[in-house]
Amino acid sequence: MKYLNYVLIIIGAFVAMYAKVDANQNQYILIGGIVLLMIGIYRVSKTIPSRNNDDINNSEEQ
C-alpha cells in the first residue's frame, strides 16, 4: 500500500507539471494532478507518528 502513495505523488506531480507547460493549459487536468499529489502526501503523512504525542506521553509517565 505504501507504494501506492508514492505512485500517487509521482503521477500527481507529473500531471500538474505537464498541465502547466502548455500556454493554453487545461485547468481540470491541473486540478486533477494537484488533487492526486495532495492525496498521496496526506496518505504518507498519516503514517508518520506525531512528535507531540510522544512528548505528552513521556511527561505523563514521570
C-alpha positions as CSV (number, residue, x, y, z in Angstrom):
1,M,0.0,0.0,0.0
2,K,2.8,2.4,0.7
3,Y,3.9,2.2,-2.9
4,L,0.5,3.4,-4.0
5,N,1.1,6.6,-2.0
6,Y,4.4,7.2,-3.8
7,V,2.8,6.4,-7.2
8,L,0.1,9.0,-6.5
9,I,2.6,11.6,-5.6
10,I,4.7,11.0,-8.7
11,I,1.7,10.9,-11.1
12,G,0.1,13.9,-9.5
13,A,3.3,15.9,-9.7
14,F,3.9,14.8,-13.3
15,V,0.4,15.7,-14.4
16,A,0.5,19.1,-12.6
17,M,3.8,20.0,-14.3
18,Y,2.6,18.7,-17.7
19,A,-0.6,20.8,-17.5
20,K,1.5,23.9,-16.5
21,V,3.8,23.6,-19.5
22,D,1.3,24.4,-22.2
23,A,0.4,28.1,-22.6
24,N,-3.2,27.1,-23.2
25,Q,-3.4,24.9,-20.1
26,N,-6.4,22.8,-19.1
27,Q,-7.5,23.8,-15.6
28,Y,-9.2,20.5,-14.9
29,I,-6.0,18.5,-15.7
30,L,-4.0,20.8,-13.4
31,I,-6.6,20.5,-10.6
32,G,-6.6,16.7,-11.0
33,G,-2.9,16.5,-10.7
34,I,-2.8,18.6,-7.6
35,V,-5.6,16.5,-6.1
36,L,-3.6,13.3,-6.7
37,L,-0.5,14.9,-5.3
38,M,-2.3,16.0,-2.2
39,I,-3.9,12.7,-1.6
40,G,-0.6,11.0,-1.8
41,I,1.1,13.4,0.5
42,Y,-1.8,13.1,3.0
43,R,-1.6,9.3,3.0
44,V,2.2,9.4,3.6
45,S,1.9,11.9,6.4
46,K,-0.7,9.8,8.2
47,T,1.8,7.0,8.7
48,I,4.4,9.4,10.4
49,P,3.9,9.4,14.2
50,S,3.4,12.8,15.8
51,R,6.2,14.1,17.9
52,N,3.8,16.0,20.2
53,N,2.0,12.7,21.2
54,D,5.4,11.2,22.3
55,D,6.2,14.4,24.4
56,I,2.8,14.3,26.1
57,N,3.0,10.6,26.9
58,N,6.5,10.9,28.3
59,S,5.6,13.8,30.6
60,E,2.5,11.9,31.9
61,E,4.7,8.9,32.9
62,Q,7.1,10.9,35.0
